[in-house]
Amino acid sequence: SIHSLYRIVSRTVQALSLIDLLTYAHELEGVPNVDWGALSGATFKGWCVDREVHEVIKAVLTGITSYTRDVNSNSNFESDKLANALSHQCYLYFSSGDRLSYEGFKLCSSSGDAGRAGVLLRKAARFWKSPNVVCAPNSSFDRACDALFNIRAIEGIVDVVIATAANFGGTIKGSGAEDDEGDASIDAPGQFDWEQGIYSNSTSGGGSTSEEARRKCYAVMIGKLHSLMNLREDERADQLISFATYSQDEMLHEALYSDLLATGEAERLIRINSKRLENYLGRTDLSLLWRFYVVHNRANDACVLMTSRGLSKERIAIDERVACFSRALQFDDGNSELRERLEVAGLQRQVLSSISKLVKEGTVESSVEDEIRYRLLDLSELYNDVCGPFTLWEECLSILLVANMQNAENIELLWKAIICDSLADDCENEAVLAHLLNMREGVPSRPSSSRGTMFETGEWISTLKSKVVSVARGLYGRGGDYTVPLKLLIFELESLRRCWNALGNTDHENWVVQVFLDIAVPAVEILDGYLATLTDRESKGADKLEKLHYIRSICEVLPVVIRENSSPNLRNIVDKCIMMTESLVVVGSANAAEIQSVLDTLRQYEERVR
């Protein structure tokens, strides 16, 4: 066709002109030498029709026109003449984009108008349409970004990146390059109007792809961002991020956010107030999305996000669910339901810890542990399907507390099981052994390290004390004191203490009373508990020795109550104890001296409380 003929003729004429101008440029002082070596393998035919040779020529021309100049050098005039001649005589090789690049680099070299330099180079960028050219080392794109960085033209860098990426599928929307659309100033000065469009701008088929070129654009911009951060130029780094996030280029946002996240710049990332960032974090990191909401004072969104995450049906570890509910609660206006969810999730984590130990012991399948770790269970499931079947008595009590289930029968049975699991199960003394067996009757049991041990060793005392204190501390004083039945515990523990003493052992202190003090039960409540237990045992026909045992224990609680001055009825209590003790006196009885000692102690307290 006539167009094809015209193209080959015009390219041939301009190739001859280019050779002449390159020879001229090689002789100019202050201008980089022409890289004839890069052109040595090219034929004249290649100069005219081979796209790969054209890209080599483009690189050579870039080398002699985009360089840092001495602003006072006399060579600037000759360089301007060279650039002008190339743009008019060889516009098929040295395009309007190359001329704009030349002018932009000249401004950068002279530290001139940074804004104008950025405009010129971003206009030039719309001509960088070859992926091979853009991806080549030290390309015009690279040099433009470097030159703008050297004069800290931050907006210019971002605009050049966006404009270049737009050649490979990106968009200039949201950037300064939008202002260049329809700008006639970027047309080739030596080209006729009717020539527009007859020269192909298509890229070569081999080498780099459009996607690779586009990604390189974003990588260069991110590299400049890191340079600013490394130089502690945080204000400029934030400016670059701000200009970049105005863009409507989705891939740019994705590349920027991914890099900041991967390089530990999460705090800088979440300061970006962007809907695109919100959506990105919603796909990649919900914990960071929560922090994003917090930073931007979106308390309700933060609460809703963490609540929904904690309740999700997805496979989420219970530790993460607990963290979600805790975070949600920070922004909740006294929602008791959310607080209860946190308590239930915390219980599930506690149950998981116990189940994990059983898995290691080989008594529970790992599938049970996996279910508890990754699925949110309700209180009913925890109690009936896990804690009950796997004999987790302590956790059962915690569930009853959270559920506010004041089932005294179940609570007492659970405490009996906890006590029995801590005891030795054999004794040479038949009366003590009978008591131990009677305690275990009707009480569920679990495998215990105390099985096969002897009561006489006394090793069970420290184990029992530690167990009762640790369990009760997690329950008492949390609004559900009904889960720590003092009367039952006093009776069971004091019965064991009586058995221990019956074997000829002597307590240096009442360890049962100390257990309740360690739990942080107020002394007056301990005293009331002992009085109620004594009254109950008396009504059930307790013998004199049992009554004396409880009165002696009361004597050990009284000093604490007196010191705390915590009971207004203390004098009446002491008087009642004296009367009960006096009723135990039998002339000539074997324990008369012990009874008299208790009476003397009570009368001393009587004097103190008058």
For each residue, the residues with C-beta under 8 A, 3 or more apart:
1: 4 5
2: 5 6
3: 6 7 198
4: 1 7 8
5: 1 2 8 9
6: 2 3 9 10 198
7: 3 4 10 11 198 199
8: 4 5 11 12 48 49
9: 5 6 12 13
10: 6 7 13 14 92
11: 7 8 14 15 48 49 92
12: 8 9 15 16 48
13: 9 10 16 17
14: 10 11 17 18 89 90 91 92 93
15: 11 12 18 19 44 47 48 93
16: 12 13 19 20
17: 13 14 20 21 89 90
18: 14 15 21 22 47 57 86 89 90 93 94
19: 15 16 22 23 47
20: 16 17 23 24
21: 17 18 24 25 82 85 86 89 90
22: 18 19 25 26 34 60
23: 19 20 26 27
24: 20 21 27 28 82
25: 21 22 28 31 34 64 82
26: 22 23 33 34 36
27: 23 24
28: 24 25 31 75 78 79 82
29: 74 75 78
30: 69 70 73 74 75 76 78 79
31: 25 28 64 67 75 78 79 82
32: 63 64 67
33: 26 64
34: 22 25 26 60 63 64
35: 38 39 59 60 63
36: 26 39 40
37: 40
38: 35 56 59 60
39: 35 36 42 56 57 60
40: 36 37
41:
42: 39 46 47 50 53 56
43: 46 47
44: 15 47 48
45: 48 49 50
46: 42 43 49 50 52 53
47: 15 18 19 42 43 44 50 53 57
48: 8 11 12 15 44 45
49: 8 11 45 46
50: 42 45 46 47 53 54
51: 54 55 204
52: 46 55 56 204 206
53: 42 46 47 50 56 57
54: 50 51 57 58 93
55: 51 52 58 59 130 132 133 136 204
56: 38 39 42 52 53 59 60
57: 18 39 47 53 54 60 61 93
58: 54 55 61 62 93 98 130 133 140
59: 35 38 55 56 62 63 133 136 139
60: 22 34 35 38 39 56 57 63 64
61: 57 58 64 65 86 93 94 98
62: 58 59 65 66 98 101 139 140 143
63: 32 34 35 59 60 66 67
64: 25 31 32 33 34 60 61 67 82
65: 61 62 79 82 83 86 94 98 101 102 105
66: 62 63 101 102 105 140 143 144 147
67: 31 32 63 64 105 109
68: 105 108 109 147
69: 30 73 75 76 79 105 106 109 110
70: 30 73 75
71: 76 109 110
72:
73: 30 69 70 76
74: 29 30 77 78
75: 28 29 30 31 69 70 78 79
76: 30 69 71 73 79 80 106
77: 74 80 81
78: 28 29 30 31 74 75 81 82
79: 28 30 31 65 69 75 76 82 83
80: 76 77 83 84
81: 77 78 84 85
82: 21 24 25 28 31 64 65 78 79 85 86
83: 65 79 80 86 87 94 99 102 103
84: 80 81 87 88 99
85: 21 81 82 88 89 90
86: 18 21 61 65 82 83 89 90 93 94 98 99
87: 83 84 90 91 94 95 96 98 99 188 189 190
88: 84 85 91 189 190
89: 14 17 18 21 85 86 190
90: 14 17 18 21 85 86 87 93 94
91: 14 87 88 94 95 96 188 189 190 191
92: 10 11 14 95 199
93: 14 15 18 54 57 58 61 86 90
94: 18 61 65 83 86 87 90 91 98 99
95: 87 91 92 98 99 127 188
96: 87 91 99 100 124 127 186 187 188 189
97: 100 101 123 124 125 126 127 128 140 186
98: 58 61 62 65 86 87 94 95 101 102 124 127 140
99: 83 84 86 87 94 95 96 102 103 189
100: 96 97 103 104 120 121 123 124 127 186
101: 62 65 66 97 98 104 105 120 121 124 140 143 144
102: 65 66 83 98 99 105 106
103: 83 99 100 106 107 120
104: 100 101 107 108 117 118 120 121 124 144 147
105: 65 66 67 68 69 101 102 108 109 121 143 144 147
106: 69 76 102 103 109 110 112
107: 103 104 110 112 113 114 116 117 120
108: 68 104 105 111 112 114 117 147 148 150 151 153
109: 67 68 69 71 105 106 147
110: 69 71 106 107
111: 108 151
112: 106 107 108 116 117
113: 107 116 117
114: 107 108 117 118 148 151 152 153 156
115: 118 119 153 155 156
116: 107 112 113 119 120
117: 104 107 108 112 113 114 120 121 147 148 151 153 156
118: 104 114 115 121 122 148 153 155 156 157 159 160 176
119: 115 116 122 123 156 159 176
120: 100 101 103 104 107 116 117 123 124
121: 100 101 104 105 117 118 124 125 144 147 148 156 160
122: 118 119 125 156 159 160 162 163 176 177 180
123: 97 100 119 120 126 163 180 183 185 186
124: 96 97 98 100 101 104 120 121 127 128 140 144
125: 97 121 122 128 141 144 159 160 163 164 167 177
126: 97 123 129 163 166 167 177 180 186
127: 95 96 97 98 100 124 186
128: 97 124 125 133 134 139 140 141 164 167
129: 126 167 201 203
130: 55 58 133 134 203 204
131: 134 135 168 203 207 208 209 210 212 213
132: 55 135 136 203 204 206 207 208
133: 55 58 59 128 130 136 139 140 141
134: 128 130 131 139 141 164 167 168 208 213 216 217
135: 131 132 139 207 208 212 213 216
136: 55 59 132 133 139
137: 142
138: 142 143
139: 59 62 128 133 134 135 136 142 143
140: 58 62 66 97 98 101 124 128 133 143 144
141: 125 128 133 134 144 145 160 164 216 217 220
142: 137 138 139 145 146 220
143: 62 66 101 105 138 139 140 146 147
144: 66 101 104 105 121 124 125 140 141 147 148 160
145: 141 142 148 149 157 160 161 220 221 224
146: 142 143 149 150
147: 66 68 104 105 108 109 117 121 143 144 150 151
148: 108 114 117 118 121 144 145 151 153 156 157 160
149: 145 146 152 153 157 224 227
150: 108 146 147
151: 108 111 114 117 147 148
152: 114 149 236
153: 108 114 115 117 118 148 149 156 157
154: 157 158 236 239 240 243
155: 115 118 158 159 176 239 243
156: 114 115 117 118 119 121 122 148 153 159 160
157: 118 145 148 149 153 154 160 161 221 224 240
158: 154 155 161 162 175 221 240 243 244 247
159: 118 119 122 125 155 156 162 163 175 176 177 243
160: 118 121 122 125 141 144 145 148 156 157 163 164
161: 145 157 158 164 165 217 218 220 221 244 252
162: 122 158 159 165 166 170 171 172 174 175 177 217 247 249 252
163: 122 123 125 126 159 160 166 167 172 175 177 180
164: 125 128 134 141 160 161 167 168 213 217
165: 161 162 168 169 170 213 214 217 218 249 251 252
166: 126 162 163 169 170 171 172 177 249
167: 125 126 128 129 134 163 164 170 213
168: 131 134 164 165 210 211 213 214 217
169: 165 166 210 211 214 251
170: 162 165 166 167 214 217 249 251 252
171: 162 166 174 247 248 249
172: 162 163 166 175 177 178 180 181
173: 178 247 248 249
174: 162 171 178 246 247 248 249
175: 158 159 162 163 172 178 243 246 247
176: 118 119 122 155 159 179 180
177: 122 125 126 159 162 163 166 172 180
178: 172 173 174 175 181
179: 176 183
180: 122 123 126 163 172 176 177 183 186
181: 172 178
182:
183: 123 179 180 186
184: 187
185: 123
186: 96 97 100 123 126 127 180 183
187: 96 184 191 196
188: 87 91 95 96 191
189: 87 88 91 96 99
190: 87 88 89 91
191: 91 187 188 195 196
192: 195
193: 196
194:
195: 191 192 198 199
196: 187 191 193
197:
198: 3 6 7 195
199: 7 92 195
200:
201: 129
202:
203: 129 130 131 132 210
204: 51 52 55 130 132 207
205:
206: 52 132
207: 131 132 135 204
208: 131 132 134 135 212 213
209: 131 212 213
210: 131 168 169 203 213 214
211: 168 169 214 215
212: 131 135 208 209 215 216
213: 131 134 135 164 165 167 168 208 209 210 216 217
214: 165 168 169 170 210 211 217 218 251
215: 211 212 218 219 251 255
216: 134 135 141 212 213 219 220
217: 134 141 161 162 164 165 168 170 213 214 220 221
218: 161 165 214 215 221 222 251 252 255 256
219: 215 216 222 223 255
220: 141 142 145 161 216 217 223 224
221: 145 157 158 161 217 218 224 225 240 244 252 256
222: 218 219 225 226 255 256 259
223: 219 220 226 227
224: 145 149 157 220 221 227 228 240
225: 221 222 228 229 237 240 241 256 259
226: 222 223 229 230 263
227: 149 223 224 230 231
228: 224 225 231 233 234 236 237 240
229: 225 226 232 233 234 237 265
230: 226 227
231: 227 228
232: 229
233: 228 229 236 237
234: 228 229 237 238
235: 238 239
236: 152 154 228 233 239 240
237: 225 228 229 233 234 240 241 268
238: 234 235 241 242 268 271
239: 154 155 235 236 242 243
240: 154 157 158 221 224 225 228 236 237 243 244
241: 225 237 238 244 245 256 268 272
242: 238 239 245 246
243: 154 155 158 159 175 239 240 246 247
244: 158 161 221 240 241 247 252 253 256
245: 241 242 253 256 272 274 276 277
246: 174 175 242 243
247: 158 162 171 173 174 175 243 244 252 253
248: 171 173 174
249: 162 165 166 170 171 173 174 252 253
250: 253 254 276
251: 165 169 170 214 215 218 254 255
252: 161 162 165 170 218 221 244 247 249 255 256
253: 244 245 247 249 250 256 257 274 276 277 280
254: 250 251 257 258 280
255: 215 218 219 222 251 252 258 259
256: 218 221 222 225 241 244 245 252 253 259 260
257: 253 254 260 261 269 277 280 281
258: 254 255 261 262
259: 222 225 255 256 262 263
260: 256 257 263 265 266 268 269
261: 257 258 265 266 269 284 285 288
262: 258 259
263: 226 259 260
264:
265: 229 260 261 268 269
266: 260 261 269 270 288 291
267: 270 271
268: 237 238 241 260 265 271 272
269: 257 260 261 265 266 272 277 288
270: 266 267 277 281 288 291 292 295
271: 238 267 268 295
272: 241 245 268 269 277
273: 277 296
274: 245 253 277 278
275: 278 279
276: 245 250 253 279 280
277: 245 253 257 269 270 272 273 274 280 281 292
278: 274 275 281 282 289 292
279: 275 276 282 283
280: 253 254 257 276 277 283 284
281: 257 270 277 278 284 285 286 288 289 292
282: 278 279 286 289
283: 279 280
284: 261 280 281 288
285: 261 281 288 289
286: 281 282 289 290 305 309
287: 290 291
288: 261 266 269 270 281 284 285 291 292
289: 278 281 282 285 286 292 293 305
290: 286 287 293 294 302 305 306 327
291: 266 270 287 288 294 295
292: 270 277 278 281 288 289 295 296
293: 289 290 296 298 299 301 302 305
294: 290 291 297 298 299 302
295: 270 271 291 292
296: 273 292 293
297: 294
298: 293 294 301 302
299: 293 294 302 303 331
300: 303 304 331
301: 293 298 304 305
302: 290 293 294 298 299 305 306 327 328 330 331
303: 299 300 306 307 328 330 331 332
304: 300 301 307 308 328
305: 286 289 290 293 301 302 308 309 328
306: 290 302 303 309 310 324 325 327 328
307: 303 304 310 311 324 325 328 338 341
308: 304 305 311 312
309: 286 305 306 312 316 320 321 324
310: 306 307 321 322 324 325 328 341 345 376
311: 307 308 341 376
312: 308 309 316
313:
314:
315: 374 375
316: 309 312 320 321 374 376
317: 320 321 373 374
318: 321 322 345 348 349 352 372 373 374 376
319: 322 323 349
320: 309 316 317 323 324
321: 309 310 316 317 318 324 325 345 376
322: 310 318 319 325 326 342 345 346 349
323: 319 320 326 327
324: 306 307 309 310 320 321 327 328
325: 306 307 310 321 322 328 329 338 341 342 345
326: 322 323 329 330 342
327: 290 302 306 323 324 330 331
328: 302 303 304 305 306 307 310 324 325 331 332 338
329: 325 326 332 335 338 339 342
330: 302 303 326 327
331: 299 300 302 303 327 328
332: 303 328 329 335 338 339
333:
334:
335: 329 332 338 339
336: 339 340
337: 340 341
338: 307 325 328 329 332 335 341 342
339: 329 332 335 336 342 343
340: 336 337 343 344 402
341: 307 310 311 325 337 338 344 345
342: 322 325 326 329 338 339 345 346
343: 339 340 346 347 402
344: 340 341 347 348 377 378 379 382 402
345: 310 318 321 322 325 341 342 348 349 376
346: 322 342 343 349 350
347: 343 344 350 351 379 382 395 398 399 402
348: 318 344 345 351 352 372 376 377 382
349: 318 319 322 345 346 352 353
350: 346 347 353 354 395 398
351: 347 348 354 355 372 382 386 387 392 395
352: 318 348 349 355 356 369 372 373
353: 349 350 356 357
354: 350 351 357 358 390 392 394 395
355: 351 352 358 359 364 368 369 372 386 390 392
356: 352 353 359 360 369
357: 353 354 360 361
358: 354 355 361 363 364 390
359: 355 356 362 363 364 365 366 368 369
360: 356 357
361: 357 358 364
362: 359
363: 358 359 447
364: 355 358 359 361 368 369 390
365: 359 368 369
366: 359 369 370
367: 370 371
368: 355 359 364 365 371 372 386 390
369: 352 355 356 359 364 365 366 372 373
370: 366 367 373 374
371: 367 368 374 375
372: 318 348 351 352 355 368 369 375 377 386
373: 317 318 352 369 370
374: 315 316 317 318 370 371
375: 315 371 372
376: 310 311 316 318 321 345 348
377: 344 348 372 381 382 385 386
378: 344 381 382
379: 344 347 382 383 399 402 403
380: 383 384
381: 377 378 384 385 386
382: 344 347 348 351 377 378 379 385 386 387 395 399
383: 379 380 386 387 388 396 399 400 403
384: 380 381 388
385: 377 381 382 388 389
386: 351 355 368 372 377 381 382 383 389 390 392
387: 351 382 383 390 392 393 395 396 399
388: 383 384 385 391 392 396
389: 385 386
390: 354 355 358 364 368 386 387
391: 388 417 444 445 446
392: 351 354 355 386 387 388 395 396
393: 387 396 397 414 417 418 421
394: 354 397 398 418 471 474
395: 347 350 351 354 382 387 392 398 399
396: 383 387 388 392 393 399 400 410 414
397: 393 394 400 401 411 414 415 471 475 483
398: 347 350 394 395 401 402 474 475
399: 347 379 382 383 387 395 396 402 403 405
400: 383 396 397 403 405 406 407 410 411 414 480 483
401: 397 398 404 475 478 480 483
402: 340 343 344 347 379 398 399
403: 379 383 399 400
404: 401 480
405: 399 400 410
406: 400 411 482
407: 400 410 411
408: 411 412 482 485
409: 412 413
410: 396 400 405 407 413 414
411: 397 400 406 407 408 414 415 482 483 485
412: 408 409 415 416 485 488
413: 409 410 416 417 442 443 444
414: 393 396 397 400 410 411 417 418
415: 397 411 412 418 419 485 488 489 492
416: 412 413 419 420 439 443 488 492
417: 391 393 413 414 420 421 443 444 445 446
418: 393 394 414 415 421 422 467 468 471
419: 415 416 422 423 439 464 467 468 492 493 496
420: 416 417 423 439 440 443 445
421: 393 417 418 445 446 448 450 467
422: 418 419 448 450 460 463 464 467 468
423: 419 420 436 439 450 455 460 464 496
424: 427 436 450 453 454 455 457 459 460
425: 436 440 450 451 452 453
426: 433 452 453 454 455
427: 424 432 433 436 454 455 456
428: 433 454 456
429: 432 433 455 456 499 502 503
430: 433 434
431: 434 435 499 502
432: 427 429 435 436 455 499 502 503
433: 426 427 428 429 430 436 437 455
434: 430 431 437 438
435: 431 432 438 439 495 499
436: 423 424 425 427 432 433 439 440 455 499
437: 433 434 440 441
438: 434 435 441
439: 416 419 420 423 435 436 443 492 495
440: 420 425 436 437 443 445
441: 437 438
442: 413
443: 413 416 417 420 439 440
444: 391 413 417
445: 391 417 420 421 440 448
446: 391 417 421
447: 363 451
448: 421 422 445 451
449:
450: 421 422 423 424 425 453 460 463
451: 425 447 448
452: 425 426
453: 424 425 426 450 457 459 460
454: 424 426 427 428 457
455: 423 424 426 427 429 432 433 436 460 499 500 503
456: 427 428 429 503
457: 424 453 454 460
458: 461 500 505
459: 424 453 462 463
460: 422 423 424 450 453 455 457 463 464
461: 458 464 465 500 511
462: 459 465 466
463: 422 450 459 460 466 467
464: 419 422 423 460 461 467 468 493 496
465: 461 462 468 469 511 514 515 518
466: 462 463 469 470
467: 418 419 421 422 463 464 470 471
468: 418 419 422 464 465 471 472 489 493 515 519
469: 465 466 472 473 515 518 519
470: 466 467 473 474
471: 394 397 418 467 468 474 475
472: 468 469 475 476 484 489 519
473: 469 470 476 518 519 520
474: 394 398 470 471 478
475: 397 398 401 471 472 478 480 481 483 484
476: 472 473 481 483 484 519 520 521
477: 481 520
478: 401 474 475
479:
480: 400 401 404 475 483
481: 475 476 477 484
482: 406 408 411 485
483: 397 400 401 411 475 476 480
484: 472 475 476 481 489 519 521
485: 408 411 412 415 482 488 489
486: 489 490 516 521 525 526 529
487: 490 491 529 532 533 536
488: 412 415 416 485 491 492
489: 415 468 472 484 485 486 492 493 516
490: 486 487 493 494 512 516 529 530 533
491: 487 488 494 495 533 536 537
492: 415 416 419 439 488 489 495 496
493: 419 464 468 489 490 496 497 512 515
494: 490 491 497 498 512 533 549 550 553
495: 435 439 491 492 498 499
496: 419 423 464 492 493 499 500
497: 493 494 500 501 507 510 511 512
498: 494 495 501 502 546 549
499: 429 431 432 435 436 455 495 496 502 503
500: 455 458 461 496 497 503 505 507
501: 497 498 504 505 506 507
502: 429 431 432 498 499
503: 429 432 455 456 499 500
504: 501
505: 458 500 501
506: 501
507: 497 500 501 510 511
508:
509: 513 514 556
510: 497 507 513 514 553 556
511: 461 465 497 507 514 515
512: 490 493 494 497 515 516 553
513: 509 510 516 517 526 553 556 557
514: 465 509 510 511 517 518
515: 465 468 469 493 511 512 518 519
516: 486 489 490 512 513 519 521 526 529
517: 513 514 520 521 523 526 560
518: 465 469 473 514 515
519: 468 469 472 473 476 484 515 516
520: 473 476 477 517
521: 476 484 486 516 517 525 526 529
522: 525 526 564 566
523: 517 526 527 557 560 561 564 566
524: 527 528 561 564 566 567
525: 486 521 522 528 529
526: 486 513 516 517 521 522 523 529 530 557 560
527: 523 524 530 531 554 557 558 561 567 573
528: 524 525 531 532
529: 486 487 490 516 521 525 526 532 533
530: 490 526 527 533 534 550 553 554 557
531: 527 528 534 535 554 573 576
532: 487 528 529 535 536
533: 487 490 491 494 529 530 536 537 550
534: 530 531 537 538 547 550 551 554 580
535: 531 532 538 539
536: 487 491 532 533 539 540
537: 491 533 534 540 542 546 547 550
538: 534 535 541 542 547
539: 535 536
540: 536 537
541: 538
542: 537 538 546 547
543: 546 547
544: 547 548 584 586 591
545: 548 549 591
546: 498 537 542 543 549 550
547: 534 537 538 542 543 544 550 551 580 584
548: 544 545 551 552 581 584 591 594 595 598
549: 494 498 545 546 552 553
550: 494 530 533 534 537 546 547 553 554
551: 534 547 548 554 555 577 580 581 598 602
552: 548 549 555 556 598
553: 494 510 512 513 530 549 550 556 557
554: 527 530 531 534 550 551 557 558 577
555: 551 552 558 577 598 601 602 605
556: 509 510 513 552 553 559
557: 513 523 526 527 530 553 554 560 561
558: 527 554 555 561 562 570 574 605
559: 556 562 563 605
560: 517 523 526 557 563 564
561: 523 524 527 557 558 564 565 566 567 570
562: 558 559 565 570 605 608 609
563: 559 560
564: 522 523 524 560 561
565: 561 562
566: 522 523 524 561
567: 524 527 561 570 573
568:
569: 572 573
570: 558 561 562 567 573 574 609
571: 574 575 606 609 610
572: 569 575 576
573: 527 531 567 569 570 576 577
574: 558 570 571 577 578 602 605 606 609
575: 571 572 578 579 606
576: 531 572 573 579 580
577: 551 554 555 573 574 580 581 602
578: 574 575 581 582 599 602 603 606
579: 575 576 582 583
580: 534 547 551 576 577 583 584
581: 548 551 577 578 584 585 595 598 599 602
582: 578 579 585 599
583: 579 580
584: 544 547 548 580 581 595
585: 581 582 589 592 595 596 599
586: 544 589 592
587: 592
588: 592
589: 585 586 592 595
590:
591: 544 545 548 594 595
592: 585 586 587 588 589 595 596
593: 596 597
594: 548 591 597 598
595: 548 581 584 585 589 591 592 598 599
596: 585 592 593 599 600
597: 593 594 600 601
598: 548 551 552 555 581 594 595 601 602
599: 578 581 582 585 595 596 602 603
600: 596 597 603 604
601: 555 597 598 604 605
602: 551 555 574 577 578 581 598 599 605 606
603: 578 599 600 606 607
604: 600 601 607 608
605: 555 558 559 562 574 601 602 608 609
606: 571 574 575 578 602 603 609 610
607: 603 604 610
608: 562 604 605
609: 562 570 571 574 605 606
610: 571 606 607
